[in-house]
Amino acid sequence: MTNILIVDDEEPIRRLIGQILDRSNYNCTLAANASEAHEFLKVREFELILCDMNMPGQSGLDFIRSVLAESPDTAAIMVTGMCDPIIAYVSLQIGVFDYVTKPFDQNRILVSVASALRRRDLEIENRAYRENLEKKVKERTASLQESTEKWRRALEGSIRAMAFALEMRDPYTAGHQLRVADLACAIANEMGLSEKQTNGIRMAAMIHDIGKICIPAQILSKPGKLNEIEFSLVKAHPGIGYDILKNIEFPWPIAQMVLQHHERIDGSGYPSGLAGSEILLEARTLAVADVVEAMASHRPYRPALGLDKALEEISKNRGVLYDPEVADACLKVFRKKGFEFK
């Protein structure tokens, strides 16, 4: 049964309202003022309060305002002998459902009470629906994030597997791609590239030499200088890498980065002789990191040239072979940030 609290300092009025509502099977409690009503509220919950506007002590408006602050699910109707649009407006602003003026008839009270209770039920149902919807959205978002993370780990695992497969054939470049990836990401961070761009650079760097998997191992591990034919085979590895990767739907232009990592901004690189902004910024970043790591490390055809020589190469050809912004960032991560290859 619905519990209704009737608050009015005029006994005949509150009894009349109580009788009207009792006959409609509402369970009514009568209070002569706000103080008495507060005592009833301590021991029972009421779905609806009908309250007089002007009462001794705490006014009806202040009483309803305090009740709704603590129990926002309570419906409220103001009952008053004053027909004041401003007071009616204020009542509705604080959350009162209706404003009934005296004298009133039985039907007016019954319609107002039924409407207030119905709106209360709808608001509670709507809130429950929203909360349930928000819960489902959070659950699905968490599930999607988990799936995305699993996909990311699987993708990175696949890329690492490809890198490992290449390094099994070419032990002299073991770790080269991972070291290039570390340096390229350090350069990207120094340049302020986005997280997405930096992640793409890391993934591309980890497999940038994947095309060498099609080059005979004896060429890759040959001591001494390569002849013209052998070198032409090695120079084909960016294009081969592109062909291997081009049909894989990465969230980054991995295949293009791999294809362009030997391009140079003056157009002297290979395989396409691209220049300047024709080369992806990510590929320009990868190119610098690749040159530095390669020069600083041992190769079958020569001993390591050392980091100083590598950085001298970048500084000397800044703006000629290598993007000046990338070159500056590379020099800074070594000379000012203390970057070291693992």
N, C-alpha and C positions, 0 to 999 in steps of 0.2 A: 504493500500500500504506500502511496506517495505521502511523504511527510511535508506539511506546510506550516510555517511559522507566521502568525499574524501579530503585528506589533502596532498598537494604536493606544493612545492615552485615553480615548473615549471608549468606555466599556460597552455602550450600546452598539457602537460601530464595529468593534472587534468581534462582539458576540454575533452580530448580524452576518458578518462575513464568514465567521466560523460555521454558522448554521447553514448558510448557502452551500458551502463547500463540503460539509459533512454529508449533506443529502446526495452529493455526487461521489461519495465514497473516498474522499480525501481524509487523511488523518491530520487534524488541525490542533496546533498548540497556540494558546493565547498569551501574549505578553503586554503589560501596560506601558512599558518604556524600554529604551535601549539597554539599560543596565540589566533588567530582568531577562531580556532577550539573549544577552551575552551568556547568562547563566544556563539557559536552555541549550545554547550552542555548544557549551562545554561537554554536555552529556549525550547529545544526539545530533545526527546529521539531517539537514533539511534540504530537500530538492528545490524548494521555492520559499521566498519570503515576501509577504505583502506588508509594506511598512508605511506608516503615516509620515508626512513630511515634517510637520511641526509638532514636537513633543518636548516636555520638560527634560532638562539635562542634554544628553547628546541628541543632536538633530537626526532626523531620518536619513538625510543625505550622508552625513558623516558616519552613521551607523552602517549603512549599506556599503559605503566606500571601504570601511574597515573589514567588513565581512567578505566582500569580493576580493580584497587583497590577499586574504588567507585561504578562501575557498572559491576560486574562480569558476568552479562548475555549478555554483548556486545560482538559480534564476531569481530575479528580483523584480517586483512591481511596486511603484510608488502610488500611494493613495492619499489624496489631499483635497482640501476644500478650495485651494487657490488655483485659478486658471491663469498661470503665468508662463508665457512661451519661453522666457529665459530660463526659468527653473526647470521646465520640461526638457529644454535642450541640455542643460547641465546634467540632469538625471540620465539622459540617454548617453551622454559622453562618458560617464563613469561605469557604464555597463548595465544600467537598468533596462529591462525589456519593454516596459510599458508605463504609462503615466495616466492613472485613472482619477478623474475628479468626482468629488461628492456634489450633489447626491448621485448615486449610481443605481442601476437596476441589476437584477440577478443575472440576466444574460450577459451584460457587459463584463461582470466579474468572471463568469464561467468561461467566456470566450477568451478573455485576456489570460487567465490561468492556464487553460488548455494550450494556447498558442505559446506561452512562455515555456511550459514544460516540453512541448514538442521541439522548440528551437534548442532548448538545453540538450535534449536527447540527440538531435542532429549534430550539434557542436561536439559532443562527446564522441559520437560515432565518427565524425570527420577527423577529429584529432587522432583517434585510434587508427583510422585508416592511414593518415599521414605518417604516424609513427611506424606502423607496419611497413608502409611503402619505403620509408627511409631505412628501416632495418634491412629490407630486401635489397635496396640499392647498395648499402654498405657491404652486405654479404656478397653480392654479385661483383662489386668493385674489387673486393678483397680476392675473390676467386679469379677475376680477370688479371689482377696484378700478379697473383701467384702463377697463373698460366703464362703471362708475359715474361716473368722472371725465369720460369722453366725453359721457355723458348729462347730467351737470351743466353742462358747457360748452355743450352744445346747448340746454339749457333756458334758461340765462342769455342765450345768443345770441338765442333767440326772444323773450325778454322785452325785451332791448335793441332788437330790431327793432321790436317793438310801440311802445316808447317813442319811437323815432326816427320811426316813421310818424305818431304824434300830433304831434310837434314840427315835422314838415314842414308840417302844417296850421296850427300856432299858433306862429309864431316868437317871440312875446312871452314864451312860457313855455319857450323853448329852455333846456335845462339844469336847469329847475326840478325835475323829478322826480329827476334824479341828485343834485342838491344836497340835496334832501329825504332821499334814501336815505343819503347820507353823514352827515347830522345825526342821523337816526333811529337809525343803527347806533352812533354815538357815544353817544347817550342810552342805548341798550340795553346797551352795554358798561358804562357808568357804573352802571346798575342791576343789573349782574351777571346779565343774562339768559343763557340757554344759547346755545351756538353755533348750534344748530338754530333757535331762536327768532330770533336776530339775522339769520341768513341769510334766513329767511322775511320778516322786516321789510324787509330790503334789496330782495328780489325784488318785494314788494308795493309798496314806495315807488317803484320804478323805473317802475311802470305804474299808479300809483294814480289818475291822471286819464285812463286809457284810454277811459273812457266819453265823454269830450269829443270823440272822433272822430266821434260822431253828431250833434254840435251844429254848426249852420251857422258857417262860418269868420267871416262878417261880425259875428256876435255875439261870438265869442271875441276878435276884434281891434277891437271897437267902442270908440272913445274916448268918455270920459264915462260917466255912470251908466247902468246897464241899467234898462229899464222892468220892470214887474212880470211880464209875459209872458216877456220875455227871461231874467229871473232865474230864473223857474220852469223854463225849459228847461235852464239851467246846473245848477240844483239836481238835475236828473234824472241827472247824469253818474255818481254812485256806483252807482245801480241799473242803469244801462246797462253800466257796467264789470263789475258782478256777473254780468249775463246773458252777457257776452262770455266770462267766465272760469270760470263755475260748473261747466262740464262738462270742464274740463281737470284731470287728476289730478296736481296739484302735491303735493309732500310737506309742504306748509304750507297753512294756510287762507287762501290768497291772495285768493280771491273775497270771503270774509267781511271781510278787512281792508280791501279796496278799498270794499266796500259801507258800512263803518262809519267811514271816516276823517273824515267830517264830523259824526259824533255827538258830543255833549257830555255830560259826566257829570251835569249837572243835568237832562237830558232835553230840552234846548232845541235839539238838533241835528237833522240830517236824514240820511237819508229816513225813519227809523223812530221817531225820538224815544226812542232807548234811553238808559238812565241807569246810572251807576255800573258795577258788575261785569257788567251785561248786555253791555257793550262789551268786546270782546277787548282784553287788555292790549297786544297788538301794535298794534291799531288806535288805542288811546289814545296810544301812543308816536308812531305815524305822524301823528296829528292835531296834536300839539304841534309836531313838526318841520315840518309843512306850513304851519301858521300863521306860524311864525317866518320861514321862507324867503319866503313870499308877502309878508309885511309889509316885509321888508328889501329886496325887489326891486322893480324898475319894472314897472308894469302899464299896459295901454293906457288905462285909465280914471283912472289917478293916477300920480304919480311915486313913487319908493321912499320909504317912511316911515322907513327906517333901522333898524339893528339895535337901537339903544337903545329905540326905541318898541316893537319886537317883543318884546324881553325884558320891558319894562314891562307889556305886555299879558299875558304868561305869569305874571308875578309877581302882578299885580292879580287875575287870575282863577284863581289856583292854588286848587284845591279847589272851585271854582264851575263853571267850564267845563272845566277841564283836570285830569287826575289829579294829585294832589299829589306823588306819588313821581316821576312822569314830569317834572312841572314843575321840581322841585328838581334832578333830574339834568340837565335842559336848562340851567338857569341855571348849574350847576356847570361843565359842559363849556365854556361860554363864559367865565365870570368867573374860574374857577380853573385850567382846563385849556387855555385859550387857543385853543379851536376857532375855525376860520375857514372860510367857504365858499370852495370852489375857484372 
